[in-house]
Amino acid sequence: MKLDGTVLGFDVGARRIGVAVGSAFGVGARALAVIDVHAHGPDWAAIDKLYAEWRPDGLVVGDPMTLDGGDQPIRKRAHAFARELHTRYQLPVVLVDERASSIEAAQRFALDRSEGRKRRRDAAALDAVAAAVIIERWLAAPNDAMKVV
């Protein structure tokens, strides 16, 4: 996947998927949205809308391993989501180790809040901040990512 293009990043959860946009030419990544996950799956119409708006060159999905690198139930969902992204959009998709990305996102949010850039009500976007962290990890170490086929 090209480092010089725009990518959308995803932090997959059981109830929500955080979405961010980033590029090696920008200043890291930026949180965009939080997409609901329903009983039948993600809100694909909302994802399609973001895809049409940003026209990414690739997609980055967080790989939620346990701290020791093992599997956990949400990992299967994240891998299935990554495969579906590849099928739907015919773009390169990579999985990036997301261990502790939610913790890093919470720390960023707390710092922004203490400096007056965020409010408590903005906490709903924490999953999107985690997606930005995932993109930044990929930008920092693209060769560590696992390609989705």
Buried (B, 14 or more C-beta within 10 A) or exposed (E): BEEEBBBBBBBBBEEBBBBBBBBBEEEBBBBBBBBEBEEEEBBEEBBEEBBEEBEBBBBBBBBBBEEEEEEEEBBEBBBEBBBBBBEBBEBBBBBBBBBEBBEBBBEBBEEBBEEEEBEEEBEEBBBBBBBBBBBBBBBEEBEEBBEBE
